[in-house]
Structure formats: structure tokens, C-alpha cells
Amino acid sequence: MAAAQGRLSDGAGGMDEPEGTEEDARHKGSTAPPPFAAAVEALRAARLRPQIEVEATRAPQRLAPYAYALEAAVVDGDEDLADGRLVLLHDPAGHDAWRGTFRLVTLVRAELEAEMAADPLLPDVCWSWLTGALQARGLTYGEPSGTVTRASSHYFGGLSARPSASQIEIRASWTPREGLGGVPDTAAHLASWCDLLAQVAGLPPAAPGDASIVSLPQRRGPQSR
């Protein structure tokens, strides 16, 4: 699975942190407080639509005392239509910028048709896909922040045979509402995030939804896995 490998920010102070080692992850996992352990277990047990492949990956170690990360790809045969990364952060002492003890941080990206990438409304539409995916599942969240970036690549010289390519990238973070025992419904937030991935990839919705939310059409030439 060729999932997103970019750096992530926690949305609080623009911090970019390197990933930790497996040893760091094991050490933190052995001392995790019950709310974080429960939130992680819910992520691991979540059942998602079959077109989305999800697996655990190393989490950044200095964004919060506890972190857990997943990477995912929307797969069609041997091609990845979109990919992304979702990180769950937890600070038992709370975080002023988060206004809570948990934070979700994401990076999502996909290839675009050139004409779609040129649409001046595209960034606003992509941001609405994120908030709409959360709202569609009735999730309450706070302090959302993020960026939507579009980029185009043109090839020259020895690479001139390659067609031009355009890409959309969504980086965002939000604070999930905590439920009983101080544990957010991380499984529902993961499902919403996968809804966003599917929408960016151009897949039809898994269930009937708001007709005002429109998916991107299938794009030409997704990257090979």
C-alpha cells in the first residue's frame, strides 16, 4: 500500500515531527492510560468499506505523550486512487489549543484531472468534504484547522514523455468530543475519514447521503501500487 508519507502537524503550533521507532511505540503502548488504550482498540476493531485498505504505521512521537497512526489507500485493482494518514494524539493533561485531551490529525491526497485542479472553488469544496463527512455521521468536534493544497507537475528533457499531473492534498486536525470515560468515538471518526478518502478518490457513497455533496469523478492514470 502506497500510503501518504508526508509530515503531519497537530494543528496547534505547526509542529512537524519525525516518526518514532518501534521501540518507542512499544514503550508508550505499555504505559498508555485507559482512555487512550480504549480509543486505539476502537480504531483497530473498526470495520470499513472493502475498497479501503488500512494498516497501522509508526506514529510521530513528540506531538503528544501518546500517539497512534494509521495509513490507508483507496484501491481499485492494482491502482491506488487516493491515500492518506490518520494520527490519534492524546495528552492526559489536556492541551490549550486542542481544548481537549485528544486530537486527530490527517493527511489525504489524490491525483486530479488538470481541469478539475484549475477550479478556483476546489479548496473550499475539499474542506467541505471533511466537515461534511464528520457531520454526516453526527459527530461533534471542535477547533478544526487545516490546509488544502493543489499542485501540478510538468516534465521536461528526459522525462518529457510523462504526462502532466495534478494532485490535491488535504491536511487537517480536529478535536473529537469525548464520551463516557473520556473516550471519543474513534471508530466513527475513522469511518468519517474513510468517507473523505472515498470521496476524494471519486467513489460513490457507501450509503445514500446529501445530494449537495458531490464526489470528484474518476480520474485518469492513478498511481500504480
N, C-alpha and C positions, 0 to 999 in steps of 0.2 A: 504494500500500500504506500503510495507516494503522497503522504500527507504533508501539510504545511510545516515548514521548519523555521519560519521567521521568528524573530524575538517578540516577546509579549510585554505589554505594560499593564500594571494593575489598575490603571485609570486614576490613581490617586496623586502620583507625583511624577509620572512619565518615566518610571524606572524601567530599564531593560536589564535583565539579569541572565547570566548563563545558566544552563541546566546543571542540576546536581548529579552526583554519581549514584549508582545503585546502592552503594553502602550508605550514603546519606539518606536515601529514601527508606531503607530498611530500619535505620536508626530512628527516624522520625515516626515511622509506622508503629514501632514497638512502644512508643510513648504517647500515642495520639489520644486526646481526650475523647470521651464517649460521643459527643455531638459530631465531631469530625469523622470518627470511625463509622457512625451510622450514616452520615451523608455520603461517604465513599462507598459503603456497602450498597446503598440505593443506586448509585451510578453503575456499579458492577452488575447488579441484578436487572437493570432496565432492559426491556425488550423493544427493539426498534425495527423499522421497516427494512426488508431484506436488501434493498439496493444500497444501503449504507453500511460500510464495514467500519467497525470501531475497535480500537485496541488501546490498552494503557501504554503510556510512554513516560519518560523521565520528566519530572516537574521542575520548574525553577525553584531554587532553594532559599533565596533571600528576599522574596517579595512578601513572605509571611512566615510565621513559625511552622505552619503546616500547609502542604500543598499536594494536590493530586491532579494528574493530567491525562487527557485522552486525545488521540488523534483519529481522524475519520476521513473517509473518501466515499464519494458517491460513484458507484461503479456500474458501468454498462459493458458487459462482456470483458474485454481486456483493456478498457479505457476508463480513466478517471475523469469524470465530468466536473467535479469540484472537490476540494479538500479543505481541511481545517483542523484546528486545535482548540480544545476547551480545557481551561485550568480552574480548579476549585481551590481557593485560598481560604485559610482560617486563622484568625488571631483571637484567642480566647479573651484577651484583654480589650478587644474592640479596636476600631480604627476610626479616627475622627472623619476622615474623608469618605470612608465607606458608609458611616452611620449604621454599623452593624459589626458582627464578628465573622461573617462570610462574604466572599466576593467571587464572582465568576468573571473570567477573562477569556476572550476568544479572538481567534484569527481565522477568517474564512476567505477563500479565494477561488476564482474560476476564470476560464477563458471566455472572451466575448467576441461577437461579430463586431467588425470595425464600426459599422453604422450605429450599433447599439451603444458602443463605448463613447461615441460622439454626442449622445443625447445629453443636453445640459441638465436635465432633471434626474439623470441616473443616480447620483449620490443620494439625493433626497429619497428616491424610491427605494434604494437598497437599505437605507436606515429604517424606513418604514417597514420593510420586511422583518427586520429584527424585532422591533417593538410590536409589530402585528403578530408575530409568531408567539411571543410571550402572552399577549393579551388574548389570543385565540384559545389558549389553554387555561385562561382565568388566573394567571399567575400575577402576584403582586410583587413589585420590585421597586428599588429606589436608586437614586444617584447614578443614572445611566450616563455614560460618556463614551466617545469613540471617534473614529475617523473612517471615511470611505475614500479609497484611492483608486484611480484608474490609470493605467499605464499602457503605452504602446511600444512595441519593439519593431524596428526596421533593420533589415540585414543587408550588408554590403560586402564587396570583394568576394572572398572565398565562401562566404555564407549567403550570397545573393540569391541562391536558388530557394532559400527558405521563404515561405510566405510571411508577410507581416502578421504580428499577433498583438492582441489587446487583452488585458486582464483587469478584473475588478478585485479589490481587496477590502475586506471589512475587518477593522479592529475595534473591539468594544469591550466594555466591562459594566457590570451592574451588581447591585446588592440584592440577593434573594431574601424574601421575607422569611423569618424564622418561625417555625411552628412549635409543636409540643417538644419539650426538652431542649429548645433552642436549635432544632434541626430543620433546615429548609428542605423543601420537596425537590431534591436534586434530580430525581428521576424525571419529573415533569419538566424541569428546566433543560435537561438533556434532550428530551423529546422535542421541545420547542426549538432548541438549537439544531437538531436534525431536520426539523421542518424548514428552517432557514437554509441549511445546506441543500436540501432537495429543491427549494425554490430557486436558489442561485444556479443550480445545475440545470434548471428547466424541466424538472419532473412534475407531473401533475400532482395535486394534493392527495394525501392518503385518504382523506375524507372530505365531504362537501364543506366548503368554507365560504368566507366573504368574497363575493364576486368582484369587489372593488380591489382586491389584492391580486395582481397579475404576475405570473411567473415569466422569467425570461424564456424565449423559445430555445429549442435545442441548438447548440452552437456547432459550427464546423470544426473539424480537426481537434478534438480534445486530446490532451497529452496521453501518450501510451503509458501504461503502468510499468 
